[in-house]
């Protein structure tokens, strides 16, 4: 978590969603077969925002 930002940056608001959801939606629109997301620190806070898709 960024001490100046106050929360994990992946959960920052962006265009009506948070950054992690926004990136997943963009990637799901491509022809990429498998999307791997490495959560690292604060995975417990970010994991609920990982979309339910067989490609992720």
Helices and strands as residue ranges (DSSP letters): G 9-11, E 13-14, E 17-18, H 19-28, H 43-46, G 47-49
